Amino acid sequence: MRRTVITWSAVMALLLAGFGASVLALNADLYSAHGFVGRYLDALQRHDSAAALALPGVGSGNDTAAELLASDAMGDLDDVRTVSDTEEADGRHTVVVEYTASAPDGSQSTTGTTEFVVAPDGIRFGLFPSWRFVTSPINSLSVTVLHDQDFQVNGHDVTSSAEPDAPASFQVFAPGLYVLKHESTYLASTSVTAAVTQIGEISDVTVDVQANEAFVAEVQKHVTAYLGECTTQEVLMPTGCPFGQQLSNRVVGTPQWSMVSDPLVTIVPGTPSGTWSVPKTPAMAHLVVDVRSLFDGRVTTFDEDVPFDVQYALTFEPGNKLLITAVYE
């Protein structure tokens, strides 16, 4: 009996020792301060927005737009490693990590270092410490979209709550790489990158939206066609058209118009912001018509180029329908 008791005591001692070793190992890794930070970063790596937001201290509680906390707006994190985990006098820990942050399409990447401060947040099951972020790792991204309100972040479509040319703030996870641009049927911008690495900082970016080649081609097609229709009017002053010719002599033939050179369309931002315009642009028509002199009755042919300018206001109606309106000065 004594031998059995000793055996069971030895087994229990081994089990307790193993359990104690396991607890120490878990406290040193999974349930450590850097383990807590690691769980947050793992959620970012998996694009698991809900898991990241569920960790203590992550939710900011502010009313800044949360659209960019969506999983498909997050960037990629790779090669994550803990550089240091330093305990402060008040029990807080400063955890420093390194990583590679990339755009989801792999077009851009950067290496970064971020410092997290975490504090004890009670004991779990009486054995494992819990932690919380002292400062939320959700940063603010201030986005100004010039001449429009729509843009994309890492491929995620966003409409700014602010008017064109005015900034709007969005919450984003830190760390992360955010690539912003505008790409639509008639408009485009170059990509701009915000590398969000430092907790608590506000990043400012501007997306400069301009007319793309398709927009210019579409307006050029309409303008060229319209001016072509104007040349079919057999009058000196074609109705609703930007060119015409007044003559002091009497017309005795049929005026014949043709285009010498169409206006070369360019498109610039208009006023108010969010509209577009074709600035004053030169063009040339040609008129041929027989006229009789009021002085001596002699018939001659007026056969000359007639220069003129065009100017248009461009707006988009519902359904992305383009409206072209002539501007007269």
C-alpha positions as CSV (number, residue, x, y, z in Angstrom):
1,M,0.0,0.0,0.0
2,R,2.8,2.4,0.9
3,R,4.5,1.6,-2.4
4,T,1.3,2.4,-4.3
5,V,0.9,5.7,-2.4
6,I,4.5,6.6,-3.2
7,T,4.0,5.8,-6.8
8,W,0.8,7.9,-7.1
9,S,2.5,10.7,-5.2
10,A,5.4,10.6,-7.7
11,V,2.9,10.6,-10.6
12,M,1.1,13.5,-9.2
13,A,4.3,15.4,-8.6
14,L,5.3,14.8,-12.2
15,L,1.9,15.9,-13.4
16,L,2.0,19.0,-11.2
17,A,5.5,19.8,-12.4
18,G,4.5,19.3,-16.0
19,F,1.4,21.5,-15.5
20,G,3.5,24.2,-13.8
21,A,6.0,24.1,-16.6
22,S,3.2,24.3,-19.2
23,V,1.7,27.3,-17.3
24,L,5.1,29.0,-17.2
25,A,5.7,28.3,-20.9
26,L,2.2,29.7,-21.9
27,N,2.7,32.8,-19.7
28,A,6.1,33.3,-21.3
29,D,4.7,33.1,-24.8
30,L,1.0,32.8,-25.7
31,Y,-0.3,34.8,-22.6
32,S,2.7,37.1,-22.5
33,A,2.5,40.8,-23.5
34,H,4.2,40.1,-26.8
35,G,1.9,37.1,-27.3
36,F,-1.1,39.4,-26.9
37,V,0.4,41.8,-29.5
38,G,1.1,38.8,-31.6
39,R,-2.6,37.8,-31.6
40,Y,-3.5,41.2,-32.8
41,L,-1.0,41.1,-35.6
42,D,-2.0,37.6,-36.5
43,A,-5.6,38.8,-37.0
44,L,-4.3,41.6,-39.3
45,Q,-2.3,39.0,-41.3
46,R,-5.5,37.0,-41.7
47,H,-7.5,40.1,-42.6
48,D,-9.8,39.2,-39.7
49,S,-11.2,42.6,-38.8
50,A,-13.6,41.2,-36.2
51,A,-10.9,39.3,-34.3
52,A,-8.7,42.3,-34.2
53,L,-11.4,44.6,-33.0
54,A,-12.4,42.1,-30.3
55,L,-9.1,42.4,-28.5
56,P,-9.1,44.6,-25.3
57,G,-8.1,48.2,-26.0
58,V,-8.4,48.0,-29.8
59,G,-11.8,49.6,-30.2
60,S,-11.3,53.4,-30.3
61,G,-14.9,54.3,-29.5
62,N,-14.7,57.5,-31.7
63,D,-17.1,58.5,-34.4
64,T,-14.6,58.5,-37.3
65,A,-15.8,56.6,-40.3
66,A,-15.0,52.9,-39.9
67,E,-15.3,51.8,-43.6
68,L,-11.6,51.2,-43.9
69,L,-11.7,48.7,-41.0
70,A,-13.3,46.3,-43.4
71,S,-11.4,43.1,-44.1
72,D,-11.0,43.9,-47.9
73,A,-9.5,47.3,-47.1
74,M,-6.7,45.9,-45.0
75,G,-3.2,45.6,-46.3
76,D,-0.9,42.5,-46.0
77,L,1.6,41.9,-43.2
78,D,4.4,39.4,-43.5
79,D,7.7,38.5,-41.8
80,V,6.4,39.7,-38.4
81,R,8.8,39.2,-35.6
82,T,9.1,40.6,-32.0
83,V,12.2,42.7,-31.5
84,S,11.8,43.4,-27.8
85,D,9.3,43.1,-24.9
86,T,10.3,45.5,-22.1
87,E,8.5,45.6,-18.7
88,E,8.1,49.1,-17.3
89,A,8.1,50.0,-13.6
90,D,4.2,50.2,-13.5
91,G,3.8,46.7,-14.9
92,R,3.2,47.9,-18.5
93,H,5.1,46.3,-21.3
94,T,6.5,48.0,-24.4
95,V,6.5,45.6,-27.3
96,V,8.4,46.4,-30.5
97,V,7.8,44.4,-33.7
98,E,9.2,44.5,-37.2
99,Y,7.3,43.4,-40.3
100,T,6.8,43.8,-44.0
101,A,3.6,45.7,-45.0
102,S,2.3,45.3,-48.5
103,A,-0.5,46.2,-50.8
104,P,-2.9,43.3,-51.4
105,D,-2.1,43.2,-55.1
106,G,1.7,43.1,-54.3
107,S,2.3,46.4,-56.2
108,Q,4.0,48.1,-53.2
109,S,5.6,47.0,-49.9
110,T,7.7,48.5,-47.1
111,T,9.4,47.3,-44.0
112,G,8.4,48.9,-40.7
113,T,8.8,48.9,-36.9
114,T,5.9,49.6,-34.5
115,E,5.9,50.0,-30.8
116,F,2.9,48.8,-28.8
117,V,2.3,49.6,-25.1
118,V,0.1,47.0,-23.3
119,A,-1.0,46.8,-19.6
120,P,-2.2,44.0,-17.4
121,D,-5.9,43.4,-17.5
122,G,-6.6,40.9,-14.9
123,I,-5.9,37.1,-14.6
124,R,-7.6,34.4,-16.6
125,F,-8.6,31.2,-14.8
126,G,-6.4,32.4,-11.9
127,L,-3.3,31.4,-13.9
128,F,-2.9,33.4,-17.1
129,P,-2.5,37.2,-17.3
130,S,-4.8,39.2,-19.6
131,W,-3.6,42.3,-21.4
132,R,-5.1,45.4,-23.1
133,F,-3.7,48.0,-25.4
134,V,-3.0,51.3,-23.5
135,T,-3.4,53.2,-26.8
136,S,-5.7,51.8,-29.4
137,P,-3.8,50.6,-32.5
138,I,-6.5,52.1,-34.6
139,N,-5.1,55.3,-36.3
140,S,-6.8,58.0,-38.3
141,L,-6.3,58.5,-42.0
142,S,-7.3,62.0,-43.3
143,V,-8.2,61.7,-47.0
144,T,-8.8,64.6,-49.3
145,V,-10.3,63.7,-52.7
146,L,-9.8,66.5,-55.2
147,H,-12.6,67.1,-57.7
148,D,-14.7,64.0,-56.6
149,Q,-15.9,62.0,-53.6
150,D,-15.2,58.5,-54.7
151,F,-11.9,56.6,-54.3
152,Q,-10.5,53.1,-53.6
153,V,-8.3,51.9,-50.7
154,N,-6.5,48.6,-51.4
155,G,-9.3,47.9,-53.9
156,H,-12.1,48.7,-51.5
157,D,-14.6,51.3,-52.8
158,V,-15.2,54.3,-50.6
159,T,-17.3,57.5,-50.9
160,S,-16.1,60.3,-48.8
161,S,-18.6,62.0,-46.5
162,A,-16.9,65.3,-47.2
163,E,-17.4,67.4,-50.3
164,P,-14.8,67.3,-53.0
165,D,-11.6,69.0,-52.0
166,A,-12.4,68.7,-48.3
167,P,-10.8,66.2,-45.9
168,A,-12.6,63.3,-44.2
169,S,-11.2,61.1,-41.5
170,F,-11.2,57.3,-41.6
171,Q,-10.2,54.7,-39.0
172,V,-7.5,52.3,-40.1
173,F,-5.6,49.5,-38.4
174,A,-2.0,50.1,-37.5
175,P,0.4,48.9,-38.8
176,G,-0.6,48.7,-42.4
177,L,0.1,49.9,-45.9
178,Y,-2.9,51.6,-47.6
179,V,-2.8,52.4,-51.3
180,L,-5.4,55.0,-52.4
181,K,-6.5,55.9,-55.9
182,H,-9.5,56.7,-58.0
183,E,-10.4,54.7,-61.1
184,S,-13.8,55.0,-62.8
185,T,-15.2,55.2,-66.3
186,Y,-14.1,58.8,-67.0
187,L,-11.8,59.7,-64.1
188,A,-8.5,58.5,-62.7
189,S,-5.7,59.4,-60.3
190,T,-2.2,58.3,-59.6
191,S,-1.9,56.0,-56.6
192,V,-0.8,57.5,-53.3
193,T,0.5,55.4,-50.4
194,A,0.0,55.8,-46.7
195,A,2.3,53.7,-44.6
196,V,0.7,53.6,-41.2
197,T,3.3,52.5,-38.7
198,Q,3.3,54.7,-35.6
199,I,0.4,54.3,-33.1
200,G,-1.6,57.4,-32.5
201,E,-0.5,59.4,-35.6
202,I,-2.8,60.9,-38.2
203,S,-1.8,60.3,-41.8
204,D,-2.8,62.9,-44.4
205,V,-3.2,61.8,-48.1
206,T,-4.6,63.6,-51.1
207,V,-6.1,61.8,-54.1
208,D,-6.0,64.1,-57.1
209,V,-8.7,63.0,-59.5
210,Q,-8.4,64.0,-63.1
211,A,-10.1,63.3,-66.5
212,N,-8.8,60.1,-68.1
213,E,-8.2,59.4,-71.8
214,A,-11.7,57.8,-72.1
215,F,-13.3,61.0,-70.9
216,V,-11.3,63.2,-73.3
217,A,-12.1,60.8,-76.2
218,E,-15.8,60.7,-75.4
219,V,-16.1,64.6,-75.3
220,Q,-13.9,64.9,-78.4
221,K,-16.3,62.5,-80.3
222,H,-19.4,64.5,-79.3
223,V,-17.8,67.9,-80.1
224,T,-16.5,66.7,-83.5
225,A,-19.9,65.2,-84.4
226,Y,-21.8,68.3,-83.2
227,L,-19.6,70.7,-85.2
228,G,-20.0,68.4,-88.2
229,E,-23.8,68.7,-87.9
230,C,-23.3,72.5,-87.8
231,T,-21.6,72.5,-91.2
232,T,-24.7,71.0,-92.8
233,Q,-26.7,74.2,-92.1
234,E,-26.7,76.2,-95.3
235,V,-26.9,79.6,-93.6
236,L,-24.3,82.2,-92.7
237,M,-25.1,81.9,-88.9
238,P,-25.8,78.2,-88.1
239,T,-28.3,77.9,-85.3
240,G,-26.9,76.9,-81.9
241,C,-23.4,76.7,-83.3
242,P,-20.2,78.4,-82.2
243,F,-19.2,79.7,-85.7
244,G,-20.8,82.0,-88.2
245,Q,-20.0,84.8,-90.6
246,Q,-21.6,88.2,-91.2
247,L,-21.3,89.7,-94.7
248,S,-22.0,93.2,-95.8
249,N,-22.8,92.1,-99.4
250,R,-26.0,90.2,-100.5
251,V,-25.8,86.4,-100.5
252,V,-26.8,85.0,-103.9
253,G,-25.6,81.5,-103.5
254,T,-26.0,78.7,-100.9
255,P,-23.5,79.0,-98.0
256,Q,-21.3,75.8,-97.7
257,W,-19.6,75.2,-94.5
258,S,-16.8,72.7,-93.7
259,M,-14.4,72.1,-90.8
260,V,-10.7,72.9,-91.3
261,S,-9.6,71.9,-87.8
262,D,-11.7,70.6,-85.0
263,P,-10.9,71.9,-81.4
264,L,-8.4,69.7,-79.6
265,V,-10.3,68.9,-76.4
266,T,-8.7,69.1,-73.0
267,I,-10.6,68.6,-69.8
268,V,-9.9,70.4,-66.5
269,P,-11.7,70.6,-63.1
270,G,-14.6,73.0,-63.2
271,T,-16.4,75.2,-60.7
272,P,-18.0,74.2,-58.5
273,S,-15.7,71.3,-57.5
274,G,-16.9,68.0,-58.8
275,T,-17.8,69.4,-62.2
276,W,-15.5,69.5,-65.3
277,S,-15.0,71.9,-68.2
278,V,-13.4,72.2,-71.6
279,P,-11.5,75.6,-71.5
280,K,-11.7,78.0,-74.3
281,T,-10.2,76.2,-77.3
282,P,-9.6,77.5,-80.8
283,A,-10.9,75.8,-84.0
284,M,-11.4,76.7,-87.6
285,A,-14.3,76.4,-90.1
286,H,-14.4,77.3,-93.8
287,L,-17.2,79.1,-95.7
288,V,-17.7,79.2,-99.4
289,V,-20.6,81.4,-100.7
290,D,-21.3,83.6,-103.7
291,V,-22.2,87.3,-102.9
292,R,-23.3,90.3,-104.9
293,S,-21.6,93.6,-104.2
294,L,-24.1,96.3,-103.0
295,F,-21.8,98.9,-104.5
296,D,-21.4,97.7,-108.1
297,G,-23.5,94.5,-108.4
298,R,-20.5,92.4,-109.2
299,V,-20.7,88.7,-108.0
300,T,-17.7,87.3,-106.2
301,T,-17.1,84.2,-104.1
302,F,-16.4,84.5,-100.4
303,D,-14.0,81.6,-99.8
304,E,-12.2,82.0,-96.4
305,D,-11.4,80.3,-93.2
306,V,-13.5,81.4,-90.2
307,P,-11.8,81.0,-86.8
308,F,-13.8,80.5,-83.6
309,D,-13.6,79.2,-80.1
310,V,-15.5,76.6,-78.1
311,Q,-16.0,76.2,-74.4
312,Y,-18.0,73.6,-72.5
313,A,-19.2,72.7,-69.0
314,L,-19.3,69.0,-68.3
315,T,-21.4,67.3,-65.6
316,F,-22.5,63.8,-64.8
317,E,-26.2,62.9,-64.4
318,P,-27.5,59.8,-62.5
319,G,-26.3,56.6,-64.2
320,N,-23.0,58.2,-65.1
321,K,-24.6,60.0,-68.1
322,L,-22.5,62.7,-69.5
323,L,-24.0,66.2,-70.1
324,I,-22.1,68.6,-72.3
325,T,-23.3,72.2,-72.2
326,A,-21.8,75.0,-74.4
327,V,-20.6,78.1,-72.6
328,Y,-20.8,81.4,-74.3
329,E,-19.1,84.6,-73.2
